[in-house]
Amino acid sequence: MEVRITHCDTPYIDRLLEHYLQAGVIEQKWIPQIKAKVAETGQALIPWRDGVKFDGPEFSLQVTKRDGEKIKVFPVSETPWARWIKVGATTEGPLKGLVMFMPEAFFETHGEDGLPLDH
């Protein structure tokens, strides 16, 4: 399948945080703290909020807390961990080996990281 190459000049983390902000996942005042956490550890995990809606794939992971409760979280990182929706499989991270192909039309409105191009 041929896939259109798309890109955006805005850094991925800024696009992702803006996407989460618009969806109501985070608040503006949290952004500096989230960026600091990512700079320190390479990733931040934001708890899922009820009622959150996304345009495109939901970038969430399920994690099990120490008490055994399973919760969904949104990962935030400097580089897109979701490029696999374009190339077909991950080679690292929590989704290693997962395969997911998106139709070419998806990439006319979304970047290879899965985020809408207008963000």
URCOR-V166471 format. One record per helix or strand. SS is the DSSP state (2 for helix, 1 for strand). FROM is the first residue (numbers start at 0). LEN is the number of residues. If there is no record, write none. Layout:
SS:FROM:LEN / SS:FROM:LEN
//
This chain:
2:11:12 / 2:27:14 / 1:43:4 / 1:59:5 / 1:69:7 / 2:83:4 / 2:105:4 / 1:109:1 / 1:115:1
//
